[in-house]
Amino acid sequence: MWSKVDIVWFIPTLVSLSWINREVDCCMHSSGVISLDNNGYIGILIGIDEGVAENQELIEKIKEVFTAGSADLYTATRNRSYFKNITISVPKNWSDSPSYDPLTSERYDKSNIIIAEGREGLGNTPYVAGIPECGVSGRYMHLTPQYIMDPSVQRLYGTAGKLVVHEWGHLRYGVYDEYPRRSRDPIYYTSSSGTVEATRCSLAIQGEWSPECQVQNGEPTTGEEDGCRFFDSWQTGGYSASIMYKQFLPYMMHFCDSENNSDSSGMVHNYEAPTKQNVQCNYKSVWEAVVNYINNDVQDGEYLGMVVFSSTAAVKSPLVEMNDTQRASMLPLSQVLETLAV
């Protein structure tokens, strides 16, 4: 049973932490039910598995990882959302601590994020389980204690903050990877212009083919089974998306977007690449899928208006109380506006 203690911390800004009283906070949200409160996500429950050895430093490292993730999420969503508060559920078999408060409705099996030993064959690889379809939240995010505690393990996946954003994309928004999954997705494809391109997003990411690739006129003629690989350049910039491609690349910061809405060519979605995101999300960019999630984050009875800011402000929709009818009428507009708090 995970019914003894918990820890809650509040992130009022992107980097500083302050403690809040559990009795005050308990009624803000129900166990493991995430919601958006003034652009900040609340109700996030992190559960530590009872098989994890007691270690107070683990709790502090969890805070560090998700505080960094909050800052990177704020950047990835173009200054629109961050982690506002998170509850950590500590196993009953850990010792008491004055910093712990009794659990109320939280349960380990309702955790959004699980800290537990890795599954066989996956080792310390972070993952999200159970994304049923595009735009539907996954069941939970899994991180190992070794990933949280060991910087050498974290470095395999890039900075911890960007890794959290990548997995949060799966968990919260129901979006998919944009890199070719080994032995399951083609590592290259022929574009509509007739050129052979490495499977990636965005196309602004440069790189080169491995020596195992047989290349003729700049195009590989061998496949992954022959050891052919595309190596992304770590020195060449010009891109900032997509964080659902390879979050560990040095200039990666944003989700990809449609060409009409992108701030630069380095953010434009590659809709031709044979990625799982394209296949499962009908070739939508990640950002378009994220914006669609406004349906879940703005609840009935809350108010939503849409304004476009340029040199002047233009009201595209007045403030209205949300219900099923209003939500359906506003969704097409939300897909093309960049001013939503997602």
C-alpha positions as CSV (number, residue, x, y, z in Angstrom):
1,M,0.0,0.0,0.0
2,W,1.2,3.5,-0.8
3,S,-1.0,5.2,1.9
4,K,1.4,6.7,4.4
5,V,3.1,9.8,3.3
6,D,3.4,12.3,0.5
7,I,5.3,15.4,-0.5
8,V,3.9,18.3,-2.4
9,W,5.9,21.1,-3.9
10,F,4.7,24.2,-5.7
11,I,6.5,25.8,-8.6
12,P,5.4,29.4,-8.7
13,T,8.0,30.3,-11.2
14,L,10.1,28.2,-13.6
15,V,13.0,27.5,-11.3
16,S,12.2,28.2,-7.6
17,L,10.4,25.9,-5.3
18,S,8.3,26.6,-2.2
19,W,6.4,24.2,0.1
20,I,2.7,24.4,0.5
21,N,0.5,23.0,3.2
22,R,-1.0,19.7,2.2
23,E,-4.3,20.3,4.0
24,V,-4.8,23.5,2.0
25,D,-3.8,21.8,-1.3
26,C,-5.6,18.6,-0.9
27,C,-8.8,19.8,-2.3
28,M,-7.4,21.5,-5.5
29,H,-7.4,18.3,-7.4
30,S,-8.2,14.6,-7.2
31,S,-5.5,12.0,-7.2
32,G,-3.6,11.7,-10.5
33,V,-6.0,14.0,-12.4
34,I,-4.0,16.6,-14.2
35,S,-5.6,20.0,-15.0
36,L,-4.4,23.4,-16.1
37,D,-4.6,26.3,-13.6
38,N,-3.6,29.7,-15.0
39,N,-1.2,28.0,-17.5
40,G,0.3,25.8,-14.8
41,Y,-0.3,22.0,-14.6
42,I,-1.6,20.8,-11.2
43,G,-2.7,17.4,-9.9
44,I,0.5,15.6,-11.2
45,L,1.2,12.6,-9.0
46,I,4.7,10.9,-9.0
47,G,4.7,7.5,-7.3
48,I,7.8,5.8,-6.0
49,D,7.5,2.1,-6.2
50,E,7.9,0.2,-2.9
51,G,10.7,-1.9,-4.5
52,V,12.9,1.3,-4.7
53,A,15.4,1.5,-1.8
54,E,14.8,4.4,0.6
55,N,16.9,7.4,-0.4
56,Q,16.1,10.9,0.6
57,E,18.4,12.2,-2.1
58,L,16.1,10.6,-4.7
59,I,13.3,13.0,-3.7
60,E,15.5,16.0,-4.1
61,K,16.7,14.7,-7.5
62,I,13.1,14.2,-8.7
63,K,12.5,17.8,-7.8
64,E,15.5,18.9,-9.8
65,V,14.5,16.9,-12.9
66,F,10.9,18.2,-13.0
67,T,11.9,21.7,-12.2
68,A,14.2,21.6,-15.2
69,G,11.4,20.0,-17.1
70,S,9.0,22.8,-16.2
71,A,11.4,25.4,-17.6
72,D,11.8,23.5,-20.8
73,L,8.1,22.8,-21.1
74,Y,7.5,26.6,-20.8
75,T,9.9,27.1,-23.8
76,A,8.6,24.2,-25.8
77,T,5.0,25.5,-25.5
78,R,6.1,29.0,-26.4
79,N,5.8,30.4,-22.9
80,R,2.3,29.0,-22.4
81,S,2.5,26.2,-19.8
82,Y,4.6,24.7,-17.0
83,F,4.4,22.4,-14.0
84,K,2.7,24.3,-11.2
85,N,2.6,21.7,-8.5
86,I,3.5,18.0,-8.1
87,T,2.8,15.5,-5.4
88,I,5.4,12.7,-4.7
89,S,3.9,9.6,-3.1
90,V,6.5,7.8,-0.9
91,P,6.2,4.1,-0.2
92,K,4.8,3.0,3.1
93,N,7.9,0.9,3.8
94,W,10.1,4.1,4.0
95,S,10.9,5.7,7.3
96,D,8.8,8.6,8.7
97,S,10.0,12.1,8.1
98,P,8.8,15.5,9.5
99,S,8.6,16.7,5.9
100,Y,6.0,14.1,5.0
101,D,2.2,14.7,5.2
102,P,-0.4,11.9,5.3
103,L,-1.9,10.9,2.0
104,T,-5.5,11.7,1.3
105,S,-6.9,10.3,-1.9
106,E,-3.6,9.6,-3.7
107,R,-2.8,6.0,-4.7
108,Y,0.3,4.7,-6.3
109,D,-1.7,2.9,-9.0
110,K,-3.1,6.3,-10.0
111,S,0.3,7.8,-10.5
112,N,0.9,9.8,-13.7
113,I,4.7,9.2,-13.3
114,I,6.2,6.1,-11.8
115,I,9.7,5.8,-10.4
116,A,10.5,2.1,-10.5
117,E,13.1,-0.4,-11.6
118,G,13.3,-0.9,-15.4
119,R,11.5,-3.6,-17.3
120,E,13.5,-6.4,-18.7
121,G,15.0,-5.4,-22.1
122,L,14.4,-1.7,-21.5
123,G,17.0,-1.0,-18.8
124,N,16.9,2.7,-17.8
125,T,15.1,3.8,-20.9
126,P,12.3,6.3,-20.1
127,Y,9.0,5.6,-21.7
128,V,5.3,6.3,-21.6
129,A,2.9,3.4,-21.5
130,G,-0.5,3.1,-23.2
131,I,-1.2,5.9,-25.8
132,P,-4.4,4.6,-27.2
133,E,-4.7,7.0,-30.1
134,C,-3.5,10.4,-31.3
135,G,-4.5,13.2,-28.9
136,V,-5.4,10.8,-26.1
137,S,-3.2,10.8,-22.9
138,G,-1.0,7.9,-22.1
139,R,-1.4,5.9,-18.9
140,Y,1.8,6.8,-17.1
141,M,5.4,7.9,-17.6
142,H,8.1,5.4,-16.3
143,L,11.5,6.6,-15.0
144,T,14.0,4.5,-13.2
145,P,15.8,5.6,-10.0
146,Q,19.0,5.1,-11.9
147,Y,17.9,7.6,-14.5
148,I,16.9,10.1,-11.8
149,M,20.1,9.7,-9.8
150,D,22.9,9.0,-12.2
151,P,24.1,11.9,-14.5
152,S,25.9,9.4,-16.8
153,V,22.5,7.7,-17.4
154,Q,20.7,11.0,-18.0
155,R,23.4,12.1,-20.5
156,L,22.4,9.2,-22.8
157,Y,19.1,10.9,-23.4
158,G,20.2,14.5,-23.3
159,T,19.3,17.0,-20.6
160,A,16.8,15.8,-18.1
161,G,14.4,18.8,-18.7
162,K,14.1,18.1,-22.4
163,L,13.6,14.4,-21.8
164,V,10.8,15.2,-19.5
165,V,9.2,17.4,-22.1
166,H,9.5,14.6,-24.8
167,E,7.8,12.1,-22.5
168,W,5.2,14.7,-21.4
169,G,4.3,15.0,-25.1
170,H,3.4,11.3,-25.0
171,L,1.8,11.4,-21.6
172,R,-0.3,14.5,-21.7
173,Y,-0.9,15.3,-25.3
174,G,-0.9,11.8,-26.9
175,V,1.7,12.6,-29.6
176,Y,4.3,10.2,-31.0
177,D,7.9,9.9,-31.8
178,E,9.3,11.5,-34.9
179,Y,12.5,9.5,-35.2
180,P,12.6,6.1,-37.0
181,R,12.1,3.4,-34.5
182,R,14.7,0.8,-35.0
183,S,13.6,-2.1,-37.3
184,R,10.1,-0.6,-37.5
185,D,10.2,2.6,-39.5
186,P,12.2,3.4,-42.7
187,I,15.3,5.4,-42.0
188,Y,14.9,7.2,-45.3
189,Y,12.2,7.9,-47.9
190,T,11.8,9.6,-51.3
191,S,10.3,13.0,-51.0
192,S,7.7,14.5,-53.3
193,S,10.5,16.4,-55.0
194,G,12.3,13.1,-55.8
195,T,15.2,13.5,-53.3
196,V,16.0,10.8,-50.7
197,E,15.7,12.2,-47.2
198,A,16.6,10.8,-43.8
199,T,13.5,10.3,-41.7
200,R,13.6,13.3,-39.4
201,C,11.7,16.4,-38.2
202,S,12.5,19.1,-39.1
203,L,14.2,18.9,-42.5
204,A,16.5,21.8,-41.3
205,I,18.4,19.2,-39.2
206,Q,21.5,18.4,-41.1
207,G,23.7,15.3,-41.0
208,E,25.5,12.6,-42.9
209,W,25.2,9.0,-43.8
210,S,27.3,6.4,-42.0
211,P,30.1,4.6,-43.9
212,E,28.0,1.4,-44.2
213,C,25.6,3.2,-46.5
214,Q,26.1,2.7,-50.1
215,V,25.6,6.2,-51.5
216,Q,25.1,7.1,-55.2
217,N,24.6,10.7,-56.2
218,G,24.2,11.6,-52.5
219,E,21.5,9.0,-52.0
220,P,21.8,5.8,-49.9
221,T,21.1,2.5,-51.7
222,T,21.4,0.2,-48.6
223,G,19.1,-0.2,-45.6
224,E,19.3,-0.3,-41.8
225,E,19.8,-4.1,-42.0
226,D,23.2,-3.3,-43.7
227,G,24.2,-1.0,-40.8
228,C,23.2,2.2,-42.7
229,R,22.5,5.1,-40.4
230,F,21.9,8.8,-40.6
231,F,24.0,10.8,-38.1
232,D,22.6,14.2,-37.1
233,S,25.0,17.0,-37.0
234,W,25.8,18.4,-33.5
235,Q,27.6,21.4,-34.8
236,T,25.2,22.8,-37.4
237,G,22.2,24.7,-36.1
238,G,19.3,26.2,-38.0
239,Y,16.6,24.1,-36.3
240,S,14.7,24.1,-33.0
241,A,12.2,21.3,-33.6
242,S,11.1,18.7,-33.1
243,I,11.6,17.8,-29.5
244,M,9.6,14.6,-30.3
245,Y,12.4,13.7,-32.8
246,K,15.6,13.6,-30.8
247,Q,15.4,15.8,-27.7
248,F,19.1,15.4,-27.0
249,L,20.2,17.4,-30.0
250,P,21.8,20.6,-28.8
251,Y,19.5,23.1,-30.6
252,M,16.3,21.2,-29.9
253,M,13.7,23.4,-28.1
254,H,10.2,23.2,-29.6
255,F,7.5,21.0,-31.0
256,C,7.3,21.1,-34.8
257,D,4.4,23.1,-36.3
258,S,2.8,23.6,-39.7
259,E,4.6,25.8,-42.2
260,N,1.9,28.6,-41.9
261,N,2.3,28.9,-38.1
262,S,6.0,28.2,-37.6
263,D,8.3,31.0,-36.4
264,S,11.1,29.7,-38.6
265,S,12.0,27.1,-41.2
266,G,13.7,25.1,-38.4
267,M,10.4,24.4,-36.8
268,V,8.4,23.3,-39.8
269,H,6.8,19.9,-39.6
270,N,8.0,17.2,-42.1
271,Y,4.7,15.7,-43.1
272,E,6.3,13.4,-45.6
273,A,8.5,11.5,-43.2
274,P,7.2,7.9,-42.4
275,T,7.2,8.6,-38.6
276,K,4.7,7.2,-36.1
277,Q,3.5,10.8,-35.5
278,N,2.5,11.2,-39.1
279,V,1.0,7.7,-39.4
280,Q,-1.0,7.9,-36.1
281,C,-1.9,11.6,-36.2
282,N,-2.9,11.9,-39.9
283,Y,0.2,13.8,-40.8
284,K,-0.5,16.6,-38.3
285,S,2.4,18.4,-36.7
286,V,2.9,17.8,-33.0
287,W,2.0,21.4,-32.2
288,E,-1.3,21.1,-34.0
289,A,-2.1,18.0,-32.0
290,V,-1.1,19.8,-28.8
291,V,-3.4,22.7,-29.6
292,N,-6.2,20.2,-30.1
293,Y,-5.8,19.2,-26.5
294,I,-7.4,22.5,-25.5
295,N,-10.6,20.4,-25.6
296,N,-9.5,18.5,-22.5
297,D,-7.7,21.4,-20.7
298,V,-10.6,23.9,-20.8
299,Q,-13.4,22.4,-18.8
300,D,-17.2,23.0,-18.9
301,G,-18.0,26.2,-17.0
302,E,-14.6,27.8,-17.6
303,Y,-14.3,30.8,-19.9
304,L,-12.2,31.1,-23.0
305,G,-11.6,33.9,-25.4
306,M,-9.2,34.2,-28.4
307,V,-7.1,37.2,-29.2
308,V,-4.4,37.7,-31.8
309,F,-1.6,40.1,-31.0
310,S,0.5,41.8,-33.7
311,S,1.1,45.5,-33.7
312,T,-2.5,45.7,-32.6
313,A,-4.9,43.3,-30.8
314,A,-7.8,41.6,-32.6
315,V,-10.5,39.7,-30.8
316,K,-11.2,36.5,-32.8
317,S,-13.7,35.2,-30.3
318,P,-15.3,36.9,-27.3
319,L,-15.1,35.4,-23.8
320,V,-17.6,32.6,-23.6
321,E,-18.5,29.9,-21.1
322,M,-17.3,26.6,-22.3
323,N,-19.7,23.7,-23.0
324,D,-19.8,21.0,-25.7
325,T,-21.4,23.3,-28.3
326,Q,-19.0,26.2,-27.7
327,R,-16.0,23.8,-27.7
328,A,-16.9,22.4,-31.0
329,S,-17.4,25.8,-32.6
330,M,-14.1,27.2,-31.3
331,L,-11.9,24.2,-32.1
332,P,-11.3,25.0,-35.8
333,L,-10.2,28.5,-34.8
334,S,-8.0,27.2,-32.0
335,Q,-6.1,25.1,-34.5
336,V,-4.8,28.1,-36.4
337,L,-4.2,30.5,-33.5
338,E,-0.9,30.6,-31.6
339,T,-2.2,32.3,-28.5
340,L,-3.8,29.4,-26.6
341,A,-2.6,28.4,-23.1
342,V,-1.8,24.8,-23.8
